[in-house]
Amino acid sequence: MRDLLEFGCGTGRFTRWWHEIGIDATGGDISPLMLSQAKDLFSGDLVMADSHYLPFKDQSFDAVAFITTFEYYKNPIQVLQEAARVGRYGIVMGMMNRNSPKFIRRRVQQAFGKNPILHNGTILYTSKPYPSYR
């Protein structure tokens, strides 16, 4: 695997790790707050977008990764379809238990407007020419 899109990258913790092990990773997230922090920590490509509508051509990456983010999607089937469209060879997933304290805390914070993770997104920053498929 040469290149990977990690979606829901947050501050880029795993995106940086992909780079450390030799994979050309692009980080993507819907949250401008998280991506602004990722930009300070990661010198690679970052994209702000909604995972339900990935702004990439078909088969733009070898794989698409979701690490502890998939349990938050409104329409996980649509996200999987987008990941399958954008990834050539596969999807990497790391999931959190919906009953874990961290998951429940995030959902409660969102319900009270205290966790600005979910926002409509547009492309924030990328040095690669990935034209939108739409």
C-alpha positions in Angstrom: 0.0 0.0 0.0 1.4 3.4 -1.1 -1.2 5.9 -0.2 -4.1 6.1 2.2 -6.9 8.5 3.1 -7.6 8.5 6.8 -11.0 10.0 7.4 -12.0 11.3 10.8 -8.3 12.1 11.4 -9.0 14.7 14.1 -5.7 16.2 15.2 -3.8 13.7 12.9 -2.5 11.3 15.5 -2.9 8.3 13.3 -2.2 10.2 10.1 1.2 11.0 11.4 1.7 7.4 12.4 0.8 6.2 8.9 3.6 8.5 7.6 6.0 7.2 10.2 5.6 3.7 8.9 6.1 4.8 5.3 2.6 5.3 4.0 1.7 8.5 2.2 -1.4 9.4 4.2 -3.9 12.2 3.6 -6.0 13.2 6.7 -9.6 14.2 6.3 -12.1 15.4 8.8 -15.4 17.4 9.0 -14.3 19.5 11.9 -12.4 22.8 11.2 -11.4 22.9 14.8 -9.7 19.5 14.7 -8.1 20.1 11.3 -6.7 23.5 12.5 -4.9 21.5 15.2 -3.8 18.8 12.8 -2.3 21.4 10.5 0.0 22.5 13.3 1.1 19.0 14.0 1.2 17.4 10.5 2.9 18.8 7.4 1.1 16.5 5.0 -2.2 16.8 3.1 -5.4 17.6 5.0 -8.9 17.9 3.7 -12.1 19.1 5.3 -15.1 17.3 4.0 -18.1 15.2 4.9 -17.3 11.5 4.7 -20.7 10.9 3.3 -19.6 12.8 0.1 -15.8 12.4 -0.3 -14.4 15.0 -2.7 -12.2 12.6 -4.6 -12.2 10.8 -7.9 -12.9 7.0 -7.9 -9.9 5.0 -6.7 -7.9 8.0 -5.6 -6.2 6.1 -2.8 -5.0 2.5 -2.2 -7.1 2.3 1.0 -9.4 4.4 3.2 -9.0 4.2 7.0 -11.5 5.0 9.7 -10.0 4.9 13.3 -12.5 5.3 16.1 -14.8 7.4 14.0 -17.1 5.1 12.2 -19.5 4.8 15.1 -20.5 8.5 14.8 -21.7 8.5 11.2 -25.4 9.2 10.5 -25.4 6.9 7.4 -22.7 4.3 7.8 -23.7 2.5 4.6 -23.2 5.7 2.5 -19.8 6.2 4.1 -18.8 2.7 3.3 -20.0 3.2 -0.3 -17.9 6.3 -0.6 -14.9 4.6 0.9 -15.2 1.7 -1.5 -15.5 4.1 -4.4 -12.4 6.2 -3.4 -10.2 3.2 -2.2 -8.7 0.9 -4.8 -7.9 -2.1 -2.5 -9.7 -1.9 0.8 -10.9 -0.2 4.0 -9.1 -0.2 7.3 -11.4 0.2 10.4 -10.8 0.6 14.1 -14.0 1.0 16.1 -15.0 2.0 19.6 -17.7 0.3 21.6 -20.9 2.4 21.6 -21.2 1.7 25.3 -17.8 2.9 26.2 -17.6 5.9 28.5 -15.7 8.0 25.9 -18.4 7.4 23.2 -21.2 8.3 25.7 -19.4 11.4 26.9 -18.9 12.7 23.3 -22.6 12.1 22.5 -23.7 13.9 25.6 -21.4 16.8 24.8 -22.8 17.0 21.3 -26.4 17.0 22.6 -25.6 20.0 24.7 -23.7 21.8 22.0 -20.4 21.4 23.9 -18.5 19.3 21.3 -18.2 21.0 17.9 -16.9 17.9 16.1 -19.8 17.6 13.6 -20.0 20.5 11.1 -20.6 20.6 7.4 -17.3 20.7 5.7 -15.5 21.9 2.5 -11.9 21.4 1.4 -9.6 23.2 3.8 -6.1 22.4 2.6 -4.4 20.0 0.2 -1.3 20.3 -1.8 -2.4 17.5 -4.2 -4.8 18.1 -7.1 -7.7 15.9 -6.1 -10.6 17.2 -8.2 -14.1 16.7 -6.9 -16.1 13.9 -8.5 -19.3 16.0 -8.3 
